[in-house]
Amino acid sequence: MLVKLASPNITALLKTSAWFPVLGDAAQQKEVDVPQGGALCRRGDTPVHWYGAIDGLLKWTVTSDNGRSVTLGGLSAGSWFGEGTLLRGVPRTADIIALRPSRVALLPVDTFDWLHATQRSFDHFLLRQINERMHWFLGNFTAHHLLDTDSQVARALAGLFHPFLYPGMDRHLQISQEEIANLTGVSRQRCNAALKRLQEAGILQIEYGGITVLDLPGLRRYVE
């Protein structure tokens, strides 16, 4: 008999977050559904929440006035994001767009500020997260200047399995090749060709509606 797995929810997200278990239920539990292609927030918005991805996949992107855009990275289940803007107290500088229907937890800025002001464990989490994210961005900058397309695609996929930033990812990614191209910042044709070469190398398996990573250490070594 098949057992239906419970859908991800905000309680599960909090329990698997590095900062929450040591605090108790300090967060106000609110969530929002974001349709595919919809914006969780836009550049220029006044920040009023810290965000946690419960389910789905979003991208962090900046679009210029002439329509050109650059994707800064993916935001998958288990990730918390948006703290930089809250800490700086300035309008948001990027858009967060859902690549597929997504559910996102909303932690009000007042709660975020209270945690930041009173809980050292929360501050330690933020410090590590900001450091890990900065390290990843520096690697991305290098990748787009020095690595070939195969390595750029591998890096975008490996980023979705970062053990601290994205602790909720499964080896099977329900992600389209177009979504991977969006996260990588290359054309769909170049992305598809790179995925086929990674499959031939035994790193992953391309499937209908997604991919399965067969060799995660190998995927990570591919971009070291």
Solvent accessible surface area in square Angstrom, and as a share of the most:
residue,aa,sasa,rsa
1,M,224,1.00
2,L,177,0.88
3,V,115,0.66
4,K,189,0.80
5,L,152,0.76
6,A,96,0.74
7,S,78,0.50
8,P,60,0.38
9,N,67,0.34
10,I,18,0.09
11,T,61,0.35
12,A,46,0.36
13,L,9,0.05
14,L,3,0.02
15,K,143,0.61
16,T,90,0.53
17,S,4,0.02
18,A,67,0.52
19,W,2,0.01
20,F,20,0.08
21,P,81,0.51
22,V,103,0.59
23,L,36,0.18
24,G,37,0.35
25,D,103,0.53
26,A,31,0.24
27,A,10,0.08
28,Q,91,0.40
29,Q,86,0.38
30,K,100,0.43
31,E,80,0.36
32,V,55,0.32
33,D,101,0.52
34,V,7,0.04
35,P,91,0.57
36,Q,122,0.54
37,G,51,0.50
38,G,17,0.16
39,A,38,0.30
40,L,27,0.13
41,C,9,0.05
42,R,122,0.44
43,R,112,0.41
44,G,49,0.47
45,D,57,0.30
46,T,105,0.61
47,P,17,0.11
48,V,79,0.45
49,H,40,0.18
50,W,0,0.00
51,Y,14,0.05
52,G,0,0.00
53,A,0,0.00
54,I,6,0.03
55,D,55,0.28
56,G,9,0.08
57,L,4,0.02
58,L,0,0.00
59,K,31,0.13
60,W,59,0.21
61,T,7,0.04
62,V,43,0.25
63,T,46,0.27
64,S,48,0.31
65,D,143,0.74
66,N,118,0.60
67,G,52,0.50
68,R,185,0.68
69,S,77,0.50
70,V,86,0.50
71,T,25,0.14
72,L,54,0.27
73,G,14,0.14
74,G,9,0.09
75,L,1,0.01
76,S,0,0.00
77,A,20,0.15
78,G,8,0.08
79,S,0,0.00
80,W,6,0.02
81,F,5,0.02
82,G,18,0.17
83,E,2,0.01
84,G,34,0.32
85,T,21,0.12
86,L,17,0.08
87,L,71,0.36
88,R,161,0.59
89,G,62,0.59
90,V,46,0.27
91,P,75,0.47
92,R,15,0.05
93,T,84,0.49
94,A,7,0.05
95,D,13,0.07
96,I,10,0.05
97,I,21,0.11
98,A,1,0.01
99,L,16,0.08
100,R,56,0.20
101,P,91,0.57
102,S,4,0.02
103,R,54,0.20
104,V,0,0.00
105,A,1,0.01
106,L,27,0.14
107,L,2,0.01
108,P,19,0.12
109,V,42,0.24
110,D,108,0.56
111,T,11,0.06
112,F,0,0.00
113,D,67,0.35
114,W,117,0.41
115,L,0,0.00
116,H,75,0.34
117,A,83,0.64
118,T,76,0.44
119,Q,50,0.22
120,R,186,0.68
121,S,44,0.28
122,F,0,0.00
123,D,50,0.26
124,H,103,0.46
125,F,15,0.06
126,L,6,0.03
127,L,126,0.63
128,R,126,0.46
129,Q,2,0.01
130,I,70,0.35
131,N,81,0.41
132,E,35,0.15
133,R,22,0.08
134,M,107,0.48
135,H,127,0.57
136,W,51,0.18
137,F,63,0.26
138,L,109,0.54
139,G,22,0.21
140,N,30,0.15
141,F,134,0.56
142,T,62,0.36
143,A,3,0.02
144,H,94,0.42
145,H,125,0.56
146,L,139,0.69
147,L,61,0.30
148,D,90,0.47
149,T,19,0.11
150,D,17,0.09
151,S,13,0.08
152,Q,21,0.09
153,V,0,0.00
154,A,0,0.00
155,R,26,0.09
156,A,19,0.14
157,L,1,0.00
158,A,8,0.06
159,G,5,0.05
160,L,3,0.02
161,F,13,0.06
162,H,29,0.13
163,P,99,0.62
164,F,29,0.12
165,L,4,0.02
166,Y,22,0.08
167,P,60,0.38
168,G,45,0.43
169,M,50,0.22
170,D,94,0.49
171,R,109,0.40
172,H,68,0.30
173,L,4,0.02
174,Q,124,0.55
175,I,5,0.02
176,S,50,0.32
177,Q,47,0.21
178,E,88,0.39
179,E,19,0.09
180,I,1,0.00
181,A,7,0.05
182,N,52,0.27
183,L,15,0.08
184,T,5,0.03
185,G,55,0.53
186,V,19,0.11
187,S,50,0.32
188,R,124,0.45
189,Q,136,0.61
190,R,126,0.46
191,C,0,0.00
192,N,37,0.19
193,A,38,0.29
194,A,0,0.00
195,L,0,0.00
196,K,115,0.49
197,R,114,0.42
198,L,0,0.00
199,Q,58,0.26
200,E,144,0.64
201,A,65,0.51
202,G,39,0.38
203,I,13,0.07
204,L,1,0.00
205,Q,74,0.33
206,I,37,0.19
207,E,71,0.32
208,Y,225,0.86
209,G,52,0.50
210,G,5,0.05
211,I,1,0.00
212,T,29,0.17
213,V,3,0.02
214,L,101,0.50
215,D,48,0.25
216,L,14,0.07
217,P,70,0.44
218,G,6,0.06
219,L,0,0.00
220,R,82,0.30
221,R,146,0.53
222,Y,82,0.31
223,V,22,0.13
224,E,168,0.75
